[in-house]
Protein backbone atom coordinates (compact mmCIF):
# COMPACT_ATOMS: atom_id res chain seq x y z
CA UNK A 1 0.00 0.00 0.00
CA UNK A 2 1.31 3.45 -0.93
CA UNK A 3 0.90 6.25 1.58
CA UNK A 4 0.94 10.00 0.84
CA UNK A 5 2.15 9.57 -2.72
CA UNK A 6 0.77 9.84 -6.23
CA UNK A 7 1.32 7.60 -9.22
CA UNK A 8 0.98 8.99 -12.74
CA UNK A 9 0.49 6.46 -15.51
CA UNK A 10 0.32 7.55 -19.15
CA UNK A 11 -1.13 5.22 -21.79
CA UNK A 12 -0.87 5.69 -25.56
CA UNK A 13 -3.71 3.51 -26.82
CA UNK A 14 -4.66 5.31 -30.04
CA UNK A 15 -8.44 5.30 -29.63
CA UNK A 16 -8.77 2.15 -27.47
CA UNK A 17 -10.60 1.98 -24.12
CA UNK A 18 -8.93 1.86 -20.72
CA UNK A 19 -10.50 0.44 -17.56
CA UNK A 20 -8.70 0.78 -14.25
CA UNK A 21 -9.49 0.68 -10.53
CA UNK A 22 -7.46 2.02 -7.66
CA UNK A 23 -6.94 -0.13 -4.56
CA UNK A 24 -9.57 -0.58 -1.86
CA UNK A 25 -8.94 0.36 1.76
CA UNK A 26 -8.86 -2.50 4.24
CA UNK A 27 -8.34 -0.33 7.33
CA UNK A 28 -9.47 3.10 8.51
CA UNK A 29 -7.86 4.80 5.48
CA UNK A 30 -9.82 6.32 2.60
CA UNK A 31 -9.99 4.39 -0.66
CA UNK A 32 -7.62 5.49 -3.41
CA UNK A 33 -8.38 8.54 -5.58
CA UNK A 34 -8.57 8.47 -9.39
CA UNK A 35 -7.98 11.28 -11.90
CA UNK A 36 -8.58 10.35 -15.54
CA UNK A 37 -8.45 12.46 -18.69
CA UNK A 38 -9.94 11.11 -21.93
CA UNK A 39 -8.14 11.61 -25.23
CA UNK A 40 -8.50 14.74 -27.31
CA UNK A 41 -9.79 14.41 -30.86
CA UNK A 42 -8.38 16.10 -33.94
CA UNK A 43 -10.52 17.30 -36.82
CA UNK A 44 -14.30 16.97 -36.58
CA UNK A 45 -14.24 13.94 -34.20
CA UNK A 46 -15.56 13.84 -30.63
CA UNK A 47 -13.13 13.88 -27.69
CA UNK A 48 -13.03 10.68 -25.63
CA UNK A 49 -15.72 10.01 -23.02
CA UNK A 50 -15.14 9.29 -19.33
CA UNK A 51 -17.33 6.99 -17.18
CA UNK A 52 -16.49 7.11 -13.46
CA UNK A 53 -18.04 5.62 -10.31
CA UNK A 54 -16.90 6.78 -6.86
CA UNK A 55 -16.30 4.19 -4.16
CA UNK A 56 -19.15 2.95 -1.98
CA UNK A 57 -18.97 3.25 1.80
CA UNK A 58 -19.95 -0.33 2.64
CA UNK A 59 -19.74 -0.36 6.45
CA UNK A 60 -22.60 0.61 8.76
CA UNK A 61 -20.93 4.05 9.12
CA UNK A 62 -19.61 4.23 5.54
CA UNK A 63 -19.98 7.27 3.32
CA UNK A 64 -19.85 7.14 -0.48
CA UNK A 65 -16.99 8.85 -2.33
CA UNK A 66 -17.50 12.09 -4.27
CA UNK A 67 -17.16 12.61 -8.02
CA UNK A 68 -15.97 15.84 -9.65
CA UNK A 69 -16.26 15.84 -13.44
CA UNK A 70 -15.69 18.43 -16.18
CA UNK A 71 -16.99 17.82 -19.70
CA UNK A 72 -14.77 18.68 -22.67
CA UNK A 73 -14.44 22.20 -24.05
CA UNK A 74 -15.16 22.85 -27.74
CA UNK A 75 -12.75 24.97 -29.74
CA UNK A 76 -14.67 24.80 -33.02
CA UNK A 77 -15.38 28.12 -34.74
CA UNK A 78 -18.98 27.41 -35.83
CA UNK A 79 -22.29 27.32 -33.90
CA UNK A 80 -22.55 23.50 -34.13
CA UNK A 81 -19.37 22.79 -32.11
CA UNK A 82 -20.73 22.86 -28.54
CA UNK A 83 -19.01 21.87 -25.32
CA UNK A 84 -19.34 18.31 -24.03
CA UNK A 85 -22.45 17.25 -22.13
CA UNK A 86 -22.32 16.36 -18.44
CA UNK A 87 -24.47 13.48 -17.13
CA UNK A 88 -24.46 12.81 -13.37
CA UNK A 89 -26.15 10.65 -10.72
CA UNK A 90 -25.91 11.43 -7.02
CA UNK A 91 -25.16 8.47 -4.76
CA UNK A 92 -27.98 6.72 -2.90
CA UNK A 93 -27.99 6.22 0.88
CA UNK A 94 -29.63 3.67 3.17
CA UNK A 95 -29.97 5.78 6.34
CA UNK A 96 -28.63 9.20 5.38
CA UNK A 97 -29.37 11.78 2.74
CA UNK A 98 -28.72 10.83 -0.90
CA UNK A 99 -25.78 12.46 -2.67
CA UNK A 100 -26.19 16.02 -3.88
CA UNK A 101 -25.55 17.34 -7.36
CA UNK A 102 -24.17 20.84 -7.87
CA UNK A 103 -24.30 21.96 -11.50
CA UNK A 104 -22.90 24.85 -13.47
CA UNK A 105 -23.58 24.94 -17.17
CA UNK A 106 -20.85 25.76 -19.67
CA UNK A 107 -20.41 29.34 -20.82
CA UNK A 108 -20.30 30.44 -24.45
CA UNK A 109 -18.64 33.50 -25.92
CA UNK A 110 -21.32 33.82 -28.65
CA UNK A 111 -24.44 31.96 -27.43
CA UNK A 112 -26.33 31.33 -24.15
CA UNK A 113 -24.81 29.06 -21.50
CA UNK A 114 -25.79 25.38 -21.59
CA UNK A 115 -29.16 24.33 -20.17
CA UNK A 116 -29.61 22.71 -16.75
CA UNK A 117 -32.54 20.35 -16.23
CA UNK A 118 -33.38 19.58 -19.86
VENBELVEN-V370195 format. One record per pair of residues at least 24 apart in sequence whose C-alpha atoms are under 10 Angstrom apart, sorted by the first residue. I is the first residue (numbers start at 0). J is the second residue. If there is no record, write none. Layout:
BEGIN
i = [I;I]
j = [J;J]
END
This chain:
BEGIN
i = [0;0;1;2;2;5;5;5;6;7;8;9;11;12;13;14;14;14;14;14;15;16;16;16;17;18;18;20;20;20;21;23;29;29;29;30;30;30;30;32;32;32;33;34;34;35;36;36;36;37;37;39;42;43;43;45;45;45;45;46;46;46;46;46;47;48;48;50;50;51;52;52;53;54;55;55;55;56;59;59;60;60;61;62;62;62;62;63;63;63;63;63;63;64;64;65;65;65;65;66;66;67;67;69;70;71;72;72;73;77;78;78;81;81;81;81;82;82;82;82;83;84;84;85]
j = [24;31;31;28;31;31;32;33;33;34;35;35;38;38;38;38;39;40;46;47;47;47;48;49;49;50;51;51;52;54;54;54;54;56;64;54;55;56;64;64;65;66;66;67;68;68;68;69;71;70;71;71;75;75;80;71;73;80;83;70;71;72;73;83;71;83;84;86;87;87;88;90;90;90;90;91;92;92;93;94;94;95;92;90;92;95;98;89;90;91;92;97;98;90;98;89;90;98;99;90;100;100;101;105;105;105;105;106;107;109;109;110;105;107;110;113;106;107;112;113;113;113;114;115]
END
